[in-house]
Amino acid sequence: MCKGISSLPSSCLEKAKEMRVMLSHLAETHHKHKVLGGKALQDLETLLNNKCGLQAFRGFLLSEFSEENLEFWLACEDYRLSPSNLQKTKSSSIYGQFINPDAPQEVNLDAETREALLSVTDSPCADTFNKAQQRIYNLMAKDSFPRFLRSPYCMEAIKAF
């Protein structure tokens, strides 16, 4: 008759436990990571670096009336990659569009970050928006991105490949 699991050598039991942990981790990982263009959507950065993914994420944010964070992040990327002779003009545009209290697409920044940005309005440099951009990125990564992964917009983007 079967003596049960307790009759197995302890080395077999340990191996079985290790395999169970590994398999459950793999199953969990599979469910968490959507695939877009052959790459797993593990994080927001992967999404933002994929043209189709970015387009789908933008559509999702538009549907939620919260596209200002993505637009700000993209404007900061453009600013960061711009030659220094264009930075003053681009920084003024970013201030007017996203930072000023009456901005049409005002982003949700803490008072300290906003004040720091407003204090360097007249003398922008290459890293002027880095802290604010990172704060908005973190906000999107924690808030918008997980909702996007559960949305039909994500499913459509995956089907498009």
Secondary structure, DSSP 8 states (H G I E B T S, - for coil): ----GGGS-HHHHHHHHHHHHHHHHHHHHHHH-EEETTEEE-SHHHHHTSHHHHHHHHHHHHHTT-THHHHHHHHHHHHHTS-HHHHHHHHHHHIIIIISTT-TT-----HHHHHHHHHTTTS--TTTTHHHHHHHHHHIIIIIHHHHHTSHHHHHHHHT-
